[in-house]
Amino acid sequence: MVVICWSCFLFFSAIKFFEWCPFSWGGVVFCAVFLVLVLVLMQILIVSSKSEKSTAPKVPPPNTLKENLLPA
């Protein structure tokens, strides 16, 4: 839902920007290619930073001798 909202917002904002600031077709193509590169790079970074690929922290085993000698 968030991605759809942001996509619509950015799409309509880009249309308004292009209406306000007249570019040549070369400028429009350059902006489109730049946005696609940024989108692909962000997707790569998001996928590579997912926590399911990380390893769980190593927790040392509890010291049972200390627990037996010092009851709470």
All heavy atoms as TSV, in Angstrom:
chain	resi	resn	atom	element	x	y	z
A	1	MET	N	N	0.837	-1.188	0.000
A	1	MET	CA	C	0.000	0.000	0.000
A	1	MET	C	C	0.889	1.262	0.000
A	1	MET	O	O	0.600	2.212	-0.721
A	1	MET	CB	C	-0.914	-0.056	1.232
A	1	MET	CG	C	-1.878	1.055	1.311
A	1	MET	SD	S	-3.074	0.873	-0.009
A	1	MET	CE	C	-4.102	2.238	0.292
A	2	VAL	N	N	1.922	1.242	0.826
A	2	VAL	CA	C	2.821	2.395	0.916
A	2	VAL	C	C	3.547	2.605	-0.412
A	2	VAL	O	O	3.666	3.735	-0.889
A	2	VAL	CB	C	3.833	2.200	2.069
A	2	VAL	CG1	C	4.878	3.294	2.071
A	2	VAL	CG2	C	3.108	2.159	3.399
A	3	VAL	N	N	3.995	1.522	-1.024
A	3	VAL	CA	C	4.707	1.621	-2.298
A	3	VAL	C	C	3.787	2.199	-3.371
A	3	VAL	O	O	4.207	3.047	-4.171
A	3	VAL	CB	C	5.254	0.242	-2.724
A	3	VAL	CG1	C	5.829	0.276	-4.128
A	3	VAL	CG2	C	6.291	-0.242	-1.731
A	4	ILE	N	N	2.539	1.769	-3.390
A	4	ILE	CA	C	1.585	2.274	-4.383
A	4	ILE	C	C	1.345	3.766	-4.176
A	4	ILE	O	O	1.335	4.548	-5.142
A	4	ILE	CB	C	0.265	1.481	-4.312
A	4	ILE	CG1	C	0.498	0.040	-4.780
A	4	ILE	CG2	C	-0.821	2.137	-5.160
A	4	ILE	CD1	C	-0.674	-0.883	-4.543
A	5	CYS	N	N	1.158	4.181	-2.935
A	5	CYS	CA	C	0.938	5.612	-2.647
A	5	CYS	C	C	2.142	6.456	-3.065
A	5	CYS	O	O	1.985	7.500	-3.699
A	5	CYS	CB	C	0.630	5.810	-1.172
A	5	CYS	SG	S	-0.971	5.165	-0.685
A	6	TRP	N	N	3.338	6.017	-2.709
A	6	TRP	CA	C	4.536	6.763	-3.074
A	6	TRP	C	C	4.735	6.777	-4.586
A	6	TRP	O	O	5.147	7.798	-5.154
A	6	TRP	CB	C	5.775	6.187	-2.395
A	6	TRP	CG	C	6.002	6.773	-1.044
A	6	TRP	CD1	C	5.794	6.160	0.151
A	6	TRP	CD2	C	6.466	8.091	-0.747
A	6	TRP	NE1	N	6.096	7.018	1.167
A	6	TRP	CE2	C	6.516	8.212	0.649
A	6	TRP	CE3	C	6.837	9.179	-1.522
A	6	TRP	CZ2	C	6.924	9.371	1.280
A	6	TRP	CZ3	C	7.243	10.338	-0.889
A	6	TRP	CH2	C	7.284	10.422	0.491
A	7	SER	N	N	4.446	5.673	-5.237
A	7	SER	CA	C	4.599	5.629	-6.691
A	7	SER	C	C	3.657	6.619	-7.368
A	7	SER	O	O	4.065	7.345	-8.281
A	7	SER	CB	C	4.319	4.221	-7.213
A	7	SER	OG	O	5.251	3.320	-6.694
A	8	CYS	N	N	2.407	6.661	-6.924
A	8	CYS	CA	C	1.441	7.614	-7.493
A	8	CYS	C	C	1.881	9.051	-7.222
A	8	CYS	O	O	1.839	9.907	-8.116
A	8	CYS	CB	C	0.052	7.374	-6.908
A	8	CYS	SG	S	-0.691	5.842	-7.473
A	9	PHE	N	N	2.314	9.319	-6.010
A	9	PHE	CA	C	2.756	10.669	-5.658
A	9	PHE	C	C	3.937	11.105	-6.525
A	9	PHE	O	O	3.940	12.206	-7.079
A	9	PHE	CB	C	3.128	10.722	-4.172
A	9	PHE	CG	C	3.780	12.010	-3.770
A	9	PHE	CD1	C	3.037	13.162	-3.659
A	9	PHE	CD2	C	5.140	12.058	-3.520
A	9	PHE	CE1	C	3.635	14.360	-3.296
A	9	PHE	CE2	C	5.756	13.241	-3.159
A	9	PHE	CZ	C	4.992	14.397	-3.054
A	10	LEU	N	N	4.920	10.225	-6.664
A	10	LEU	CA	C	6.091	10.563	-7.462
A	10	LEU	C	C	5.759	10.687	-8.946
A	10	LEU	O	O	6.292	11.556	-9.639
A	10	LEU	CB	C	7.194	9.534	-7.245
A	10	LEU	CG	C	7.825	9.547	-5.854
A	10	LEU	CD1	C	8.796	8.382	-5.710
A	10	LEU	CD2	C	8.510	10.865	-5.579
A	11	PHE	N	N	4.880	9.841	-9.432
A	11	PHE	CA	C	4.492	9.896	-10.838
A	11	PHE	C	C	3.804	11.218	-11.163
A	11	PHE	O	O	4.166	11.904	-12.119
A	11	PHE	CB	C	3.579	8.714	-11.166
A	11	PHE	CG	C	3.089	8.708	-12.578
A	11	PHE	CD1	C	3.943	8.398	-13.619
A	11	PHE	CD2	C	1.770	9.016	-12.858
A	11	PHE	CE1	C	3.491	8.400	-14.929
A	11	PHE	CE2	C	1.314	9.023	-14.157
A	11	PHE	CZ	C	2.162	8.707	-15.196
A	12	PHE	N	N	2.815	11.601	-10.354
A	12	PHE	CA	C	2.105	12.845	-10.618
A	12	PHE	C	C	2.983	14.070	-10.363
A	12	PHE	O	O	2.868	15.082	-11.056
A	12	PHE	CB	C	0.809	12.907	-9.809
A	12	PHE	CG	C	-0.224	11.939	-10.295
A	12	PHE	CD1	C	-0.675	10.919	-9.489
A	12	PHE	CD2	C	-0.728	12.028	-11.583
A	12	PHE	CE1	C	-1.617	10.016	-9.939
A	12	PHE	CE2	C	-1.674	11.136	-12.048
A	12	PHE	CZ	C	-2.118	10.118	-11.223
A	13	SER	N	N	3.871	13.976	-9.402
A	13	SER	CA	C	4.811	15.068	-9.167
A	13	SER	C	C	5.761	15.234	-10.353
A	13	SER	O	O	6.070	16.356	-10.753
A	13	SER	CB	C	5.622	14.825	-7.899
A	13	SER	OG	O	4.778	14.795	-6.778
A	14	ALA	N	N	6.210	14.125	-10.906
A	14	ALA	CA	C	7.095	14.189	-12.072
A	14	ALA	C	C	6.374	14.792	-13.272
A	14	ALA	O	O	6.951	15.599	-14.012
A	14	ALA	CB	C	7.619	12.791	-12.407
A	15	ILE	N	N	5.109	14.434	-13.457
A	15	ILE	CA	C	4.333	15.011	-14.562
A	15	ILE	C	C	4.207	16.518	-14.390
A	15	ILE	O	O	4.424	17.293	-15.332
A	15	ILE	CB	C	2.951	14.333	-14.665
A	15	ILE	CG1	C	3.108	12.910	-15.171
A	15	ILE	CG2	C	2.026	15.132	-15.581
A	15	ILE	CD1	C	1.821	12.124	-15.187
A	16	LYS	N	N	3.873	16.956	-13.186
A	16	LYS	CA	C	3.748	18.390	-12.931
A	16	LYS	C	C	5.088	19.104	-13.112
A	16	LYS	O	O	5.149	20.214	-13.627
A	16	LYS	CB	C	3.202	18.653	-11.520
A	16	LYS	CG	C	1.769	18.250	-11.346
A	16	LYS	CD	C	0.898	19.092	-12.261
A	16	LYS	CE	C	-0.552	18.712	-12.118
A	16	LYS	NZ	N	-1.410	19.378	-13.080
A	17	PHE	N	N	6.165	18.461	-12.701
A	17	PHE	CA	C	7.490	19.059	-12.858
A	17	PHE	C	C	7.841	19.223	-14.333
A	17	PHE	O	O	8.347	20.255	-14.745
A	17	PHE	CB	C	8.545	18.198	-12.149
A	17	PHE	CG	C	9.941	18.718	-12.314
A	17	PHE	CD1	C	10.359	19.845	-11.657
A	17	PHE	CD2	C	10.830	18.064	-13.156
A	17	PHE	CE1	C	11.649	20.335	-11.814
A	17	PHE	CE2	C	12.117	18.534	-13.320
A	17	PHE	CZ	C	12.525	19.679	-12.644
A	18	PHE	N	N	7.550	18.194	-15.133
A	18	PHE	CA	C	7.853	18.280	-16.562
A	18	PHE	C	C	6.969	19.306	-17.264
A	18	PHE	O	O	7.383	19.912	-18.248
A	18	PHE	CB	C	7.732	16.916	-17.232
A	18	PHE	CG	C	8.867	15.990	-16.888
A	18	PHE	CD1	C	8.626	14.708	-16.445
A	18	PHE	CD2	C	10.185	16.404	-17.004
A	18	PHE	CE1	C	9.663	13.852	-16.137
A	18	PHE	CE2	C	11.238	15.558	-16.688
A	18	PHE	CZ	C	10.971	14.281	-16.252
A	19	GLU	N	N	5.730	19.486	-16.780
A	19	GLU	CA	C	4.868	20.526	-17.351
A	19	GLU	C	C	5.405	21.918	-17.008
A	19	GLU	O	O	5.346	22.834	-17.814
A	19	GLU	CB	C	3.434	20.379	-16.835
A	19	GLU	CG	C	2.698	19.200	-17.412
A	19	GLU	CD	C	1.331	19.028	-16.784
A	19	GLU	OE1	O	0.981	19.782	-15.840
A	19	GLU	OE2	O	0.593	18.127	-17.218
A	20	TRP	N	N	5.915	22.077	-15.805
A	20	TRP	CA	C	6.402	23.369	-15.341
A	20	TRP	C	C	7.734	23.746	-15.978
A	20	TRP	O	O	7.973	24.888	-16.323
A	20	TRP	CB	C	6.534	23.343	-13.822
A	20	TRP	CG	C	7.163	24.566	-13.251
A	20	TRP	CD1	C	6.587	25.790	-13.101
A	20	TRP	CD2	C	8.497	24.690	-12.748
A	20	TRP	NE1	N	7.468	26.661	-12.542
A	20	TRP	CE2	C	8.654	26.011	-12.311
A	20	TRP	CE3	C	9.556	23.810	-12.625
A	20	TRP	CZ2	C	9.835	26.462	-11.765
A	20	TRP	CZ3	C	10.721	24.265	-12.076
A	20	TRP	CH2	C	10.852	25.587	-11.656
A	21	CYS	N	N	8.609	22.777	-16.122
A	21	CYS	CA	C	9.960	23.025	-16.630
A	21	CYS	C	C	10.139	22.289	-17.953
A	21	CYS	O	O	10.316	21.075	-17.968
A	21	CYS	CB	C	10.975	22.522	-15.608
A	21	CYS	SG	S	12.669	22.899	-16.035
A	22	PRO	N	N	10.088	23.021	-19.059
A	22	PRO	CA	C	10.165	22.345	-20.363
A	22	PRO	C	C	11.558	21.759	-20.625
A	22	PRO	O	O	12.551	22.463	-20.610
A	22	PRO	CB	C	9.844	23.448	-21.358
A	22	PRO	CG	C	10.198	24.718	-20.644
A	22	PRO	CD	C	9.972	24.463	-19.182
A	23	PHE	N	N	11.598	20.461	-20.819
A	23	PHE	CA	C	12.830	19.745	-21.132
A	23	PHE	C	C	12.796	19.307	-22.583
A	23	PHE	O	O	11.735	19.159	-23.190
A	23	PHE	CB	C	12.961	18.477	-20.273
A	23	PHE	CG	C	13.478	18.716	-18.896
A	23	PHE	CD1	C	12.663	18.564	-17.793
A	23	PHE	CD2	C	14.798	19.054	-18.695
A	23	PHE	CE1	C	13.142	18.756	-16.532
A	23	PHE	CE2	C	15.294	19.247	-17.421
A	23	PHE	CZ	C	14.463	19.103	-16.335
A	24	SER	N	N	13.929	19.042	-23.118
A	24	SER	CA	C	13.988	18.373	-24.410
A	24	SER	C	C	13.782	16.877	-24.163
A	24	SER	O	O	13.826	16.409	-23.024
A	24	SER	CB	C	15.335	18.623	-25.070
A	24	SER	OG	O	16.364	18.020	-24.311
A	25	TRP	N	N	13.593	16.113	-25.228
A	25	TRP	CA	C	13.401	14.674	-25.053
A	25	TRP	C	C	14.649	14.022	-24.472
A	25	TRP	O	O	14.548	13.044	-23.741
A	25	TRP	CB	C	13.027	14.029	-26.378
A	25	TRP	CG	C	11.582	14.243	-26.703
A	25	TRP	CD1	C	11.079	15.062	-27.647
A	25	TRP	CD2	C	10.469	13.654	-26.035
A	25	TRP	NE1	N	9.718	15.024	-27.622
A	25	TRP	CE2	C	9.303	14.160	-26.637
A	25	TRP	CE3	C	10.331	12.747	-24.986
A	25	TRP	CZ2	C	8.034	13.797	-26.240
A	25	TRP	CZ3	C	9.056	12.390	-24.589
A	25	TRP	CH2	C	7.935	12.902	-25.203
A	26	GLY	N	N	15.802	14.575	-24.767
A	26	GLY	CA	C	17.031	14.038	-24.185
A	26	GLY	C	C	17.049	14.191	-22.675
A	26	GLY	O	O	17.477	13.296	-21.955
A	27	GLY	N	N	16.559	15.332	-22.188
A	27	GLY	CA	C	16.481	15.545	-20.743
A	27	GLY	C	C	15.494	14.614	-20.075
A	27	GLY	O	O	15.738	14.103	-18.975
A	28	VAL	N	N	14.364	14.367	-20.736
A	28	VAL	CA	C	13.355	13.453	-20.191
A	28	VAL	C	C	13.919	12.034	-20.127
A	28	VAL	O	O	13.753	11.334	-19.119
A	28	VAL	CB	C	12.066	13.503	-21.050
A	28	VAL	CG1	C	11.096	12.420	-20.619
A	28	VAL	CG2	C	11.418	14.870	-20.967
A	29	VAL	N	N	14.589	11.612	-21.183
A	29	VAL	CA	C	15.182	10.267	-21.198
A	29	VAL	C	C	16.253	10.151	-20.121
A	29	VAL	O	O	16.327	9.137	-19.411
A	29	VAL	CB	C	15.753	9.941	-22.595
A	29	VAL	CG1	C	16.580	8.667	-22.572
A	29	VAL	CG2	C	14.635	9.837	-23.609
A	30	PHE	N	N	17.074	11.179	-19.966
A	30	PHE	CA	C	18.117	11.166	-18.936
A	30	PHE	C	C	17.492	11.029	-17.546
A	30	PHE	O	O	17.938	10.214	-16.731
A	30	PHE	CB	C	18.967	12.437	-19.004
A	30	PHE	CG	C	19.964	12.549	-17.902
A	30	PHE	CD1	C	21.122	11.793	-17.927
A	30	PHE	CD2	C	19.735	13.403	-16.826
A	30	PHE	CE1	C	22.051	11.877	-16.889
A	30	PHE	CE2	C	20.656	13.499	-15.791
A	30	PHE	CZ	C	21.811	12.729	-15.826
A	31	CYS	N	N	16.448	11.797	-17.261
A	31	CYS	CA	C	15.782	11.723	-15.954
A	31	CYS	C	C	15.159	10.350	-15.733
A	31	CYS	O	O	15.242	9.790	-14.632
A	31	CYS	CB	C	14.721	12.808	-15.836
A	31	CYS	SG	S	15.389	14.461	-15.671
A	32	ALA	N	N	14.537	9.797	-16.765
A	32	ALA	CA	C	13.907	8.480	-16.639
A	32	ALA	C	C	14.950	7.403	-16.370
A	32	ALA	O	O	14.755	6.546	-15.494
A	32	ALA	CB	C	13.118	8.160	-17.902
A	33	VAL	N	N	16.058	7.433	-17.096
A	33	VAL	CA	C	17.122	6.443	-16.883
A	33	VAL	C	C	17.716	6.590	-15.482
A	33	VAL	O	O	17.957	5.604	-14.789
A	33	VAL	CB	C	18.211	6.573	-17.968
A	33	VAL	CG1	C	19.445	5.752	-17.625
A	33	VAL	CG2	C	17.660	6.163	-19.318
A	34	PHE	N	N	17.907	7.825	-15.054
A	34	PHE	CA	C	18.445	8.064	-13.712
A	34	PHE	C	C	17.501	7.510	-12.640
A	34	PHE	O	O	17.946	6.845	-11.697
A	34	PHE	CB	C	18.674	9.565	-13.503
A	34	PHE	CG	C	19.176	9.908	-12.133
A	34	PHE	CD1	C	20.480	9.638	-11.775
A	34	PHE	CD2	C	18.326	10.489	-11.200
A	34	PHE	CE1	C	20.950	9.949	-10.509
A	34	PHE	CE2	C	18.780	10.802	-9.934
A	34	PHE	CZ	C	20.095	10.531	-9.584
A	35	LEU	N	N	16.210	7.755	-12.780
A	35	LEU	CA	C	15.238	7.255	-11.798
A	35	LEU	C	C	15.192	5.729	-11.788
A	35	LEU	O	O	15.085	5.115	-10.716
A	35	LEU	CB	C	13.855	7.830	-12.077
A	35	LEU	CG	C	13.685	9.300	-11.751
A	35	LEU	CD1	C	12.307	9.790	-12.194
A	35	LEU	CD2	C	13.865	9.556	-10.267
A	36	VAL	N	N	15.284	5.113	-12.955
A	36	VAL	CA	C	15.285	3.646	-13.010
A	36	VAL	C	C	16.536	3.088	-12.338
A	36	VAL	O	O	16.463	2.109	-11.582
A	36	VAL	CB	C	15.172	3.157	-14.471
A	36	VAL	CG1	C	15.464	1.670	-14.592
A	36	VAL	CG2	C	13.786	3.474	-15.016
A	37	LEU	N	N	17.680	3.706	-12.554
A	37	LEU	CA	C	18.913	3.250	-11.904
A	37	LEU	C	C	18.823	3.374	-10.388
A	37	LEU	O	O	19.235	2.475	-9.646
A	37	LEU	CB	C	20.114	4.025	-12.433
A	37	LEU	CG	C	20.561	3.690	-13.852
A	37	LEU	CD1	C	21.673	4.628	-14.289
A	37	LEU	CD2	C	21.011	2.247	-13.935
A	38	VAL	N	N	18.267	4.482	-9.913
A	38	VAL	CA	C	18.103	4.669	-8.469
A	38	VAL	C	C	17.148	3.624	-7.900
A	38	VAL	O	O	17.393	3.046	-6.838
A	38	VAL	CB	C	17.614	6.106	-8.156
A	38	VAL	CG1	C	17.178	6.236	-6.717
A	38	VAL	CG2	C	18.707	7.109	-8.474
A	39	LEU	N	N	16.061	3.355	-8.630
A	39	LEU	CA	C	15.091	2.358	-8.185
A	39	LEU	C	C	15.727	0.979	-8.085
A	39	LEU	O	O	15.535	0.265	-7.091
A	39	LEU	CB	C	13.931	2.322	-9.179
A	39	LEU	CG	C	12.556	2.201	-8.606
A	39	LEU	CD1	C	11.565	2.832	-9.555
A	39	LEU	CD2	C	12.205	0.798	-8.319
A	40	VAL	N	N	16.492	0.590	-9.102
A	40	VAL	CA	C	17.148	-0.725	-9.100
A	40	VAL	C	C	18.169	-0.808	-7.969
A	40	VAL	O	O	18.240	-1.813	-7.253
A	40	VAL	CB	C	17.799	-0.994	-10.472
A	40	VAL	CG1	C	18.713	-2.209	-10.431
A	40	VAL	CG2	C	16.729	-1.161	-11.538
A	41	LEU	N	N	18.947	0.235	-7.783
A	41	LEU	CA	C	19.937	0.244	-6.712
A	41	LEU	C	C	19.275	0.137	-5.337
A	41	LEU	O	O	19.735	-0.620	-4.479
A	41	LEU	CB	C	20.790	1.509	-6.790
A	41	LEU	CG	C	21.875	1.656	-5.734
A	41	LEU	CD1	C	22.893	0.524	-5.865
A	41	LEU	CD2	C	22.559	2.994	-5.846
A	42	MET	N	N	18.198	0.852	-5.142
A	42	MET	CA	C	17.490	0.777	-3.856
A	42	MET	C	C	16.934	-0.621	-3.625
A	42	MET	O	O	17.001	-1.147	-2.506
A	42	MET	CB	C	16.365	1.810	-3.802
A	42	MET	CG	C	16.858	3.216	-3.615
A	42	MET	SD	S	15.528	4.402	-3.499
A	42	MET	CE	C	14.685	3.846	-2.040
A	43	GLN	N	N	16.394	-1.246	-4.670
A	43	GLN	CA	C	15.863	-2.607	-4.518
A	43	GLN	C	C	16.971	-3.594	-4.165
A	43	GLN	O	O	16.792	-4.452	-3.312
A	43	GLN	CB	C	15.156	-3.025	-5.818
A	43	GLN	CG	C	14.449	-4.341	-5.715
A	43	GLN	CD	C	13.305	-4.311	-4.729
A	43	GLN	OE1	O	12.684	-3.287	-4.502
A	43	GLN	NE2	N	13.025	-5.440	-4.129
A	44	ILE	N	N	18.123	-3.450	-4.790
A	44	ILE	CA	C	19.262	-4.327	-4.485
A	44	ILE	C	C	19.684	-4.144	-3.032
A	44	ILE	O	O	19.920	-5.114	-2.312
A	44	ILE	CB	C	20.429	-4.049	-5.440
A	44	ILE	CG1	C	20.085	-4.530	-6.843
A	44	ILE	CG2	C	21.716	-4.708	-4.949
A	44	ILE	CD1	C	21.071	-4.099	-7.906
A	45	LEU	N	N	19.756	-2.905	-2.571
A	45	LEU	CA	C	20.164	-2.654	-1.183
A	45	LEU	C	C	19.130	-3.168	-0.192
A	45	LEU	O	O	19.487	-3.687	0.872
A	45	LEU	CB	C	20.404	-1.155	-0.980
A	45	LEU	CG	C	21.615	-0.588	-1.713
A	45	LEU	CD1	C	21.656	0.928	-1.561
A	45	LEU	CD2	C	22.890	-1.221	-1.207
A	46	ILE	N	N	17.858	-3.042	-0.516
A	46	ILE	CA	C	16.806	-3.542	0.383
A	46	ILE	C	C	16.876	-5.060	0.489
A	46	ILE	O	O	16.797	-5.624	1.580
A	46	ILE	CB	C	15.420	-3.075	-0.099
A	46	ILE	CG1	C	15.262	-1.580	0.140
A	46	ILE	CG2	C	14.314	-3.849	0.587
A	46	ILE	CD1	C	14.045	-0.972	-0.506
A	47	VAL	N	N	17.023	-5.727	-0.649
A	47	VAL	CA	C	17.080	-7.194	-0.634
A	47	VAL	C	C	18.321	-7.677	0.102
A	47	VAL	O	O	18.267	-8.650	0.855
A	47	VAL	CB	C	17.034	-7.735	-2.083
A	47	VAL	CG1	C	17.364	-9.216	-2.136
A	47	VAL	CG2	C	15.666	-7.473	-2.685
A	48	SER	N	N	19.443	-7.004	-0.082
A	48	SER	CA	C	20.673	-7.461	0.567
A	48	SER	C	C	20.696	-7.181	2.059
A	48	SER	O	O	21.492	-7.776	2.781
A	48	SER	CB	C	21.883	-6.802	-0.096
A	48	SER	OG	O	21.901	-5.422	0.197
A	49	SER	N	N	19.833	-6.314	2.546
A	49	SER	CA	C	19.853	-5.992	3.973
A	49	SER	C	C	18.761	-6.694	4.765
A	49	SER	O	O	18.552	-6.377	5.926
A	49	SER	CB	C	19.725	-4.477	4.163
A	49	SER	OG	O	18.436	-4.054	3.759
A	50	LYS	N	N	18.084	-7.651	4.164
A	50	LYS	CA	C	17.023	-8.360	4.887
A	50	LYS	C	C	17.624	-9.165	6.028
A	50	LYS	O	O	18.664	-9.774	5.910
A	50	LYS	CB	C	16.243	-9.261	3.947
A	50	LYS	CG	C	15.377	-8.469	3.007
A	50	LYS	CD	C	14.326	-9.334	2.429
A	50	LYS	CE	C	13.434	-8.439	1.586
A	50	LYS	NZ	N	12.266	-9.091	1.150
A	51	SER	N	N	16.919	-9.197	7.132
A	51	SER	CA	C	17.450	-9.846	8.330
A	51	SER	C	C	17.399	-11.365	8.250
A	51	SER	O	O	18.074	-12.038	9.011
A	51	SER	CB	C	16.684	-9.374	9.562
A	51	SER	OG	O	15.316	-9.747	9.464
A	52	GLU	N	N	16.612	-11.928	7.335
A	52	GLU	CA	C	16.551	-13.380	7.248
A	52	GLU	C	C	17.861	-13.983	6.757
A	52	GLU	O	O	18.101	-15.163	6.933
A	52	GLU	CB	C	15.403	-13.803	6.345
A	52	GLU	CG	C	15.541	-13.347	4.913
A	52	GLU	CD	C	14.259	-13.533	4.132
A	52	GLU	OE1	O	13.230	-13.796	4.765
A	52	GLU	OE2	O	14.304	-13.405	2.908
A	53	LYS	N	N	18.708	-13.182	6.163
A	53	LYS	CA	C	19.999	-13.668	5.698
A	53	LYS	C	C	21.083	-13.553	6.770
A	53	LYS	O	O	22.173	-14.041	6.590
A	53	LYS	CB	C	20.433	-12.907	4.448
A	53	LYS	CG	C	19.577	-13.204	3.255
A	53	LYS	CD	C	20.107	-12.517	2.024
A	53	LYS	CE	C	19.258	-12.870	0.828
A	53	LYS	NZ	N	19.754	-12.267	-0.387
A	54	SER	N	N	20.784	-12.902	7.852
A	54	SER	CA	C	21.790	-12.731	8.898
A	54	SER	C	C	21.784	-13.945	9.820
A	54	SER	O	O	20.838	-14.715	9.865
A	54	SER	CB	C	21.526	-11.462	9.692
A	54	SER	OG	O	20.297	-11.564	10.375
A	55	THR	N	N	22.854	-14.096	10.568
A	55	THR	CA	C	22.950	-15.215	11.501
A	55	THR	C	C	22.531	-14.746	12.885
A	55	THR	O	O	22.678	-13.580	13.245
A	55	THR	CB	C	24.391	-15.749	11.561
A	55	THR	OG1	O	25.239	-14.677	11.947
A	55	THR	CG2	C	24.820	-16.288	10.210
A	56	ALA	N	N	22.016	-15.677	13.637
A	56	ALA	CA	C	21.586	-15.360	14.995
A	56	ALA	C	C	22.805	-15.101	15.875
A	56	ALA	O	O	23.878	-15.672	15.652
A	56	ALA	CB	C	20.776	-16.517	15.561
A	57	PRO	N	N	22.669	-14.215	16.856
A	57	PRO	CA	C	23.806	-13.964	17.739
A	57	PRO	C	C	24.137	-15.202	18.566
A	57	PRO	O	O	23.253	-15.955	18.966
A	57	PRO	CB	C	23.328	-12.815	18.625
A	57	PRO	CG	C	21.853	-12.860	18.563
A	57	PRO	CD	C	21.497	-13.440	17.225
A	58	LYS	N	N	25.413	-15.394	18.803
A	58	LYS	CA	C	25.844	-16.539	19.597
A	58	LYS	C	C	25.762	-16.179	21.076
A	58	LYS	O	O	26.384	-15.239	21.533
A	58	LYS	CB	C	27.265	-16.932	19.223
A	58	LYS	CG	C	27.373	-17.446	17.814
A	58	LYS	CD	C	28.770	-17.895	17.486
A	58	LYS	CE	C	28.814	-18.403	16.060
A	58	LYS	NZ	N	30.140	-18.853	15.679
A	59	VAL	N	N	24.963	-16.964	21.776
A	59	VAL	CA	C	24.780	-16.749	23.212
A	59	VAL	C	C	25.553	-17.835	23.936
A	59	VAL	O	O	25.379	-19.026	23.655
A	59	VAL	CB	C	23.282	-16.826	23.583
A	59	VAL	CG1	C	23.071	-16.631	25.071
A	59	VAL	CG2	C	22.492	-15.810	22.780
A	60	PRO	N	N	26.420	-17.444	24.870
A	60	PRO	CA	C	27.176	-18.476	25.590
A	60	PRO	C	C	26.236	-19.320	26.450
A	60	PRO	O	O	25.202	-18.837	26.917
A	60	PRO	CB	C	28.152	-17.672	26.461
A	60	PRO	CG	C	27.564	-16.313	26.562
A	60	PRO	CD	C	26.750	-16.106	25.330
A	61	PRO	N	N	26.575	-20.580	26.638
A	61	PRO	CA	C	25.715	-21.437	27.478
A	61	PRO	C	C	25.694	-20.915	28.914
A	61	PRO	O	O	26.665	-20.332	29.397
A	61	PRO	CB	C	26.373	-22.817	27.392
A	61	PRO	CG	C	27.766	-22.564	26.956
A	61	PRO	CD	C	27.751	-21.290	26.164
A	62	PRO	N	N	24.581	-21.094	29.590
A	62	PRO	CA	C	24.499	-20.602	30.969
A	62	PRO	C	C	25.468	-21.342	31.886
A	62	PRO	O	O	25.734	-22.520	31.703
A	62	PRO	CB	C	23.049	-20.879	31.365
A	62	PRO	CG	C	22.571	-21.922	30.426
A	62	PRO	CD	C	23.370	-21.766	29.163
A	63	ASN	N	N	25.991	-20.628	32.853
A	63	ASN	CA	C	26.919	-21.201	33.815
A	63	ASN	C	C	26.103	-21.842	34.930
A	63	ASN	O	O	25.655	-21.186	35.862
A	63	ASN	CB	C	27.836	-20.111	34.363
A	63	ASN	CG	C	28.977	-20.692	35.167
A	63	ASN	OD1	O	28.961	-21.869	35.520
A	63	ASN	ND2	N	29.959	-19.857	35.460
A	64	THR	N	N	25.890	-23.152	34.827
A	64	THR	CA	C	25.036	-23.851	35.802
A	64	THR	C	C	25.685	-23.931	37.173
A	64	THR	O	O	24.997	-23.953	38.185
A	64	THR	CB	C	24.702	-25.263	35.300
A	64	THR	OG1	O	25.902	-25.972	35.049
A	64	THR	CG2	C	23.856	-25.194	34.038
A	65	LEU	N	N	27.008	-23.965	37.241
A	65	LEU	CA	C	27.688	-24.035	38.531
A	65	LEU	C	C	27.413	-22.766	39.337
A	65	LEU	O	O	27.099	-22.831	40.526
A	65	LEU	CB	C	29.190	-24.231	38.342
A	65	LEU	CG	C	30.021	-24.326	39.622
A	65	LEU	CD1	C	29.582	-25.530	40.446
A	65	LEU	CD2	C	31.492	-24.403	39.302
A	66	LYS	N	N	27.489	-21.623	38.695
A	66	LYS	CA	C	27.241	-20.360	39.368
A	66	LYS	C	C	25.786	-20.265	39.796
A	66	LYS	O	O	25.484	-19.784	40.879
A	66	LYS	CB	C	27.597	-19.210	38.446
A	66	LYS	CG	C	27.556	-17.864	39.104
A	66	LYS	CD	C	28.048	-16.782	38.155
A	66	LYS	CE	C	28.072	-15.437	38.858
A	66	LYS	NZ	N	28.528	-14.377	37.960
A	67	GLU	N	N	24.880	-20.785	38.977
A	67	GLU	CA	C	23.466	-20.746	39.332
A	67	GLU	C	C	23.179	-21.649	40.529
A	67	GLU	O	O	22.339	-21.343	41.360
A	67	GLU	CB	C	22.618	-21.169	38.134
A	67	GLU	CG	C	22.587	-20.140	37.036
A	67	GLU	CD	C	21.809	-20.639	35.822
A	67	GLU	OE1	O	21.264	-21.739	35.871
A	67	GLU	OE2	O	21.776	-19.878	34.838
A	68	ASN	N	N	23.868	-22.785	40.624
A	68	ASN	CA	C	23.655	-23.699	41.741
A	68	ASN	C	C	24.232	-23.165	43.041
A	68	ASN	O	O	23.686	-23.389	44.112
A	68	ASN	CB	C	24.267	-25.075	41.435
A	68	ASN	CG	C	23.487	-25.811	40.366
A	68	ASN	OD1	O	22.318	-25.521	40.129
A	68	ASN	ND2	N	24.137	-26.746	39.707
A	69	LEU	N	N	25.377	-22.464	42.970
A	69	LEU	CA	C	26.016	-21.977	44.188
A	69	LEU	C	C	25.365	-20.697	44.721
A	69	LEU	O	O	25.387	-20.462	45.912
A	69	LEU	CB	C	27.503	-21.709	43.910
A	69	LEU	CG	C	28.346	-22.941	43.606
A	69	LEU	CD1	C	29.767	-22.520	43.276
A	69	LEU	CD2	C	28.317	-23.896	44.794
A	70	LEU	N	N	24.825	-19.889	43.859
A	70	LEU	CA	C	24.228	-18.611	44.273
A	70	LEU	C	C	22.738	-18.582	43.947
A	70	LEU	O	O	22.296	-17.996	42.960
A	70	LEU	CB	C	24.920	-17.447	43.582
A	70	LEU	CG	C	26.425	-17.323	43.842
A	70	LEU	CD1	C	27.019	-16.260	42.936
A	70	LEU	CD2	C	26.649	-16.959	45.292
A	71	PRO	N	N	21.914	-19.219	44.792
A	71	PRO	CA	C	20.468	-19.187	44.512
A	71	PRO	C	C	19.923	-17.789	44.743
A	71	PRO	O	O	20.403	-17.027	45.574
A	71	PRO	CB	C	19.872	-20.186	45.505
A	71	PRO	CG	C	20.872	-20.281	46.598
A	71	PRO	CD	C	22.214	-19.966	46.001
A	72	ALA	N	N	18.907	-17.449	44.007
A	72	ALA	CA	C	18.325	-16.103	44.100
A	72	ALA	C	C	17.374	-15.980	45.243
A	72	ALA	O	O	16.748	-16.747	45.765
A	72	ALA	CB	C	17.635	-15.770	42.798
